[in-house]
């Protein structure tokens, strides 16, 4: 009996060892397939760089590397043959800009070019395919996405790589810090990259002047320092299309890389961004291949992520009571108006309205026309609209406490609006004497805090227009006690 058991144990041991060495051999073969795929792709890559007026020096200047650990974890996942989810947070450039109108397709979007490259190279070598989750909405900044991006994702959805393209929409870096912390804290620990684009580098079709000759974007206001603080890899289109003069001023040198409106980037600029992204991902993948070249395949399965507890200290956020924790969002804006993907996290009910009506604006279409225009974009502005003076909208919201921290019982309430000449007074509950007045530039989001230190329970929000012209309520946020934007 002992001999029989010993024989069985020996066979089991030999079987396990044979599986182990097969795994090592499979891992080696897979690594070799990836090396070959990247080498073959490198020849095409060099030719493409030349076509796009790119070279190694420009690529070196344009790519500010951050901490690659999260990305390496994701690339380990690809080595296991698992699919990779790519989330894109951005404004009109990522939503399509004028690409659909100019090229009759959106296939040239930088992230689509990148995903196609991944599937044709890494995907074929590892069977790891990339799925896109585009959450881009025109004229939309970081505060909106910091509060609301999760409402466009299915519960439990894993995000592996997050591209944040917001530098053409924000004019200060603090909102981006809030958004960055929210994305870094996402449960699946995604690798985050900044995609820094620049608007207005082409000729205005009407006055034939360059709209943004100094190449101003969020990099002009401290985004580079924010990227360094959080270890975020940052890709800068400004380094490609503009040059820094001796006085430190930036000046556009390529005016033929924009779309037909002179404002959004064109298909070649999208290709340049895609090339930067591909170049960086390839360089990190080569490091990963080297790191695991002498490691058995089962070791790859033991690689874990980095949780939210590892986030750096604040850079621009002034206190913990200003930092977003479990933010809540209700909005009728959407990255894809043709799909029902919104899942509001804030309980809200419209309890009264007079002069306000539900409204939606699809890019390139007239009000409330829900169909694709010649621009082929799916992003839309939505909400409740009024045009007349003394129009009234009343909302009821439920403000919950932060359940895991009794010291954070109170919250802040913030409203998101858009304008076409209108102006309104807005107040919480019966505090009309504490009303805030809001107007704004035509067509841009406006974020305003209505009240801070609001205690849990049901509260009403009243919106009263005080000047004729379009006034649109597009969102309501509930955040930390001292979150204040005016």
N, C-alpha and C positions, 0 to 999 in steps of 0.2 A: 504493500500500500504506500509506504514511504517512497519507494522507487517510482511508483506511478505518479505520485504527487510531484516528485522532483522532476520527472520527465515533463509533466504538464507545465510546471514553472519555467523549465528551460525553454519550452516552445513559446510560451507567452513572452518571456524575456527577449527571445530572438525575433519574435514578431514585432514587438515594440521598437527594438533597435532598428529593424529594417524600415519601419515606418519613419523613424527619426531621420535616418540617412536619406530616405526618399524625399522627406520634407526639405532637408538641406539641399539636395540636388535640385528639387523643384524651385526652391528659393533662388539658387544660383542661376538656373536657367531663366527665371523671370527677370532677375536683375540684368542678365545679359540681353534679354529682349528689350528691356527699357533703354539700356545703353545704346544698342543699335538703333532703336527708334529715335532717340534724341540726336544721335550723330547724323542720321539721314536727314532729320528735320533741320539740323544746323545748317546744312547746305542751302536749303530753301530759305531759311531765316536770313542768312547773309545776303542773298539776292534781294529779298524783300526789304531789308534795311536800306540798301542802296536806292531802291525805287522810291523810298519814303524820305530821302534826305537825312537818314540817320546813320550814325557811326558809333563806335565804342565810346568815344569821349563824351558825346552827347548823352548816351545811355547812362554812363557813369554819373554825370551831373544830374540827370533827371530822376534817378532812383536813389532815394534815401532809405537805406535798409534799416529795419527795426529788429526786434527780437524775433528770431525765426522759430522758436520752440513750438508754438501752437501750430504753425504751418507744417512743421516736421511731423507733428502728431497726425495731421490730416493726410499727409503724403504716406505715412505708415499705413493709414487706413486704405489708401489706394493700392498699396502693395499687397494688402490682403484681398484685393479684388472687390472691395466694397464701393458702392456708389458714393459720390460726393455731391453735396447740395451747395449751390452758389447763390447767395442772396445779394441783391443789388439795391442799395438805398441811395436815392439821388433825385435830382431835379429834372428839368426838361431835356438836358443833354442825354441823360440815360433813358428818358421816356421816348426819345426819338428825335427831338428837335425838329429840324426841317429835312431829316434824312429820308423819311417816307415820301415826302413831296418831291425831293430832288432826285432820289435814286429809285423810286417806285417800289422800294422794299426796305425793311428794317434789319436785314441780315448783316449789314455792315456795322451795327452797333458794337462798340469795343468789347463788351462782355459776351456777345454772341460769337464774335470772331475767336475770342479766347476759349469759350466752351467747345467750339467746333475743333479747335486745335487739340484741346485735351482729349476729346473723344476719338480723334483720328491718330493720336500718338500714344499717350498714356493709356487711354481706354482700350486700344487694340492690344497693347502689351500686357495689361493687367486685368482687363475686363471690368475696370472701374469707370463707370460712365458718370458724366456730370449733368445735373439737372439744375435749371435756372429758376430762381424765384425773384423776378423783377418787381421791386416795390418803389418805382420812381414816379413822381408826380411833379409836373411843372410848377414853377414859382413857389416851391415849398422848401422850408429850411429845417435845421436840425431840431428845434424844439418840437415841431410836429412829430417827427419820426421818433424822438426820444420818448414821447408819450404814447405814440400810436402804432409803431411798426409791428408790434406783436399782434395787433388786432387783425392784421392781414395774413397771419400764418395760422395754419391748423394747429390745434392743441397737441403738444408733444412732437411737433415737427423738428427734426434735427437740422441745424445749419452748420456747415463746415467751414466755408469761406465767406466772409462778408466784405463786400466792396462798398465803401462809403464815398459817394461823389457829391459833395455838398459845397465845395469851395467857391463855386460861382454863385451860390445863393445866400450864404451867410456873410455878414459884415463884421462879426466879432467871433472869437474862438470859444467863448464860454458855452454857448448852446451845443457846439460840437463836443465839448468835454462831457456834457450830460449824455449826449447820444452815444459817445464812445464807451462810457462806463456801462450804459445799458446793454450794448451789444456784447462787450467783453464778459458781462455777467450772465449772458444767455446760457442755459443749462448744458448745451453741447460744447461749450468752450470754443467758439469759432475763431479762426485766424482772421484778423481784421486788417484791411489795407485801405489807405486813403487814395482815391483817384482824384487828383487835383486838376480840374479843367479851367479854362478861361473863356469868358464870353466876350463878344464884341470885337473880335480881332479882324473882322472883314469890313468891307465897305458897305455903309448904309445904302440900300438900293434907291433911296430918295435923294439924300443930300450928297452922296458919294464920299462921305467922310468916314474915317475909322472911329467906331464908337468908343473903343477902349484902347487908345494908343499906348497907355502906360502899363497895360497887362495886369490890371488890378484884380486880385481875387483874395480869398481868405489867407493865402500865403503872405499877403501884404500886411496882415493884421495879427500874426502870431501863430498860424497853424503849424509852421515848421517846429516851433518850440513845443507845441502840444504833442506832435508826433513823437518827438524825442522823449518827452516825459513818459509817455505810455508805451514806448517801444513799438510804435506802429510804422510799418513800411509805407513810405509815401512816394507816389509816382507823380511827377510834375510835368504837365504839358507846357507850362510856361518856360521851362528850361529848353524846350525844343523849338518853340515858335517865337520866343522873345530873347532879347539879349540885355544884359545888365551893363549900363554905361558907366563911365568913370566916376560920375557923381552919385552912383548908387541907384539911379533911376532906371526902371525897366522900360524897354521900347520894343514894340512888335516889329519883327523883321519878315515874317511870312504872313501876308494878308490874303493868300489864296487857299487857305486851309479851312475856311468857314463855309457854312451853308449859304443858300441863296439870300437869306435874310441878313447876312453880315453879322449875325449875333451868335447863333449856335455853331458848334464845330461841324465840319463836313466829314465826308466819308474817309478822306486821307488822314485827317487828324484822329478819327476813331481808330484807324489802322495803326497809327503811331502809338496810341495808348495800348492797344492790344499787344503790339510788339514789346513794349516795356513790360507788360504783365507777363507775357510768355517768357521773356528773358529772365525775369526774376524767379518765376516758378521753376524754370529749368535749372537755374543755379542752385536753388535750395534742394531740388530733387536729386541733383548730382551729389550733394553733401549727404543726403539720406542714403543713397545707394552705397556710398563709401562707408557710412556708419554701420550699415547692416551687412556688409559684404562678408564679414566673418562671424555673423550671428545666426543661430538656427532660426528657422521660420517661426517656431512657437514663441520666440522672444518678441517678435513683432506684435503678437497678440496681447502682450502684457503692457503695451504703451498706453498710458492714460492721458486725461486732459488736465487743464488748469482751471480751478474753480474761481468764483468771484472773490473769495477771500484773499486772493493773491493780487488784487488790483492795487496799483500805486496810490499814494496819497493824492489829495486834491492839488491841482495846479491853480485853477482860477475860481473854482467853487469855494465859497468863503466858509461854509460850516456844514455840519452833518444835517442840520435842519433845512438846508437849501438843496441838498443832494436828493435826486429822485430815488425814491424807494417805493416799489410797487405802484407806479403811476397808473392812473386810470384815464381812459380816453373814450369819448363818443365823437364820431365824425361821419360826415357824408362825402368827404373827399375819397377818391379811390385810385389806386394804380391801374385798375382794370374794371371799368364800369360795366363791361359785358359779362363779368362773372360775379357771382354773389360770394365774395371772399371776406366781407367785413364781419367781424365778431366783436362788437363794442364791449369794453371792459367796464364802462361806467353805465350805471342804471340811469336812464334819462327818459322823460316823458314830456311831450308838448301838451300843455294844459290849456292854452288859450292863444289865439292869434287873430289879428285884425290888420289887413294890409300886407301881411307876410304870406308867402306861398312856397311850397317845396320847389326847388330848382336844381338844375344840373347843367354844367357847361363842359361839353366835350371839345377838346382842342380842335379848332378849325371849323366848328359847327355853330349854328345859332343856338340860343338858349332853349334848353329842354329837347333838343334833337339828339336822341341817343343812337348814333350810328357813326361809323368811322368816316372821317373826312379824307381828303387826298393826302393828309399827313400820316395816315395809317396809325395814329396813336390811340391808345386805349385809356390813358390817364384822364381824370375828370375832376373838376371842382363841383362840389355839391353841398347843399345846405338849405336854408330858408332865406328867401330873398324879399326885399321890399324896395319900392321906388318912391313912394310918397312920404311926405313929412307926417309925423305923428302915427306912423304904423307901429303896431305893438306885437311883441312875441313874448310869451311866458313859458318857461321850462321848469320842470321839477326834476331835481337830481337827488340821489342818495349818496351821502358821503360816509363811507365806512371808516372805522379806525384801522390803524396798522396793527393787525392782530398780534404780531410777535413782539411788540414793543410798546408798553403802556406809556412810555415817555413821549411817544409820538401820537398822542390822541387827536390833536388838531391837524387840519390839512389846509391847503390853499386851493382856490378855485380860479381857473384861468379860462378865458374865452378866445377862440380863434375866429377872425373875421376877414372878409375881403370887401373891396370897395370899388365903386365906379362913380365917385362924387358924393356919395352919401355920408352921413354922420349920425351917430347915435349916442344916447346915454344908456348906461347899463349898470344895474345894481343887484345886490343879493338880498333876498327876503324883503323886508319892508324898509330897507335902508336907502330910500331914494335920496336922502340928504348926503349920502356917501357915494353917489353915482360917479362912475368914470365916463368921460367923453372920448369917443374914438372916431378918428377919421384917418385916412392913410393915402398913400400913393395909389393911383388907379391900378387895379389888377394884381396887387401884391398881398400876401398874407400879413396879418397884423396879430401879434400875440400880446394880450393884456391881462394881467392879474386883476380879478374883480375884488377878491378879499383874501387875506391871510388869517391864520389861526382860527379857521372855521371848525366848529366842533361836529362830531359825527351826528348823522340824522338826515332828515329830508330838508332840503332847502330849495327856494325858488330863485330863478334868475329872470329878471325883466329887462327886455331890450325895447327902447323907445327911440324911433328915428326923429331927429330934430332938424334935418335938412333933406330936401329931395335929392334923388340920385340913388344909384344902386348901392344897397347895403346887404351883405350876405353873411349870415352866421353859419360857419362851416364846422365848428368843433367846440367841445368843452372838455377841459382837462381838470383832474384832481391830483394834486401833488403834495410835496412836503410842506410843513407849516410855514416856512419863510421863503418859499419860492415867489419871487417878485419880478415881473417884467412889465414895463410901461412904455 
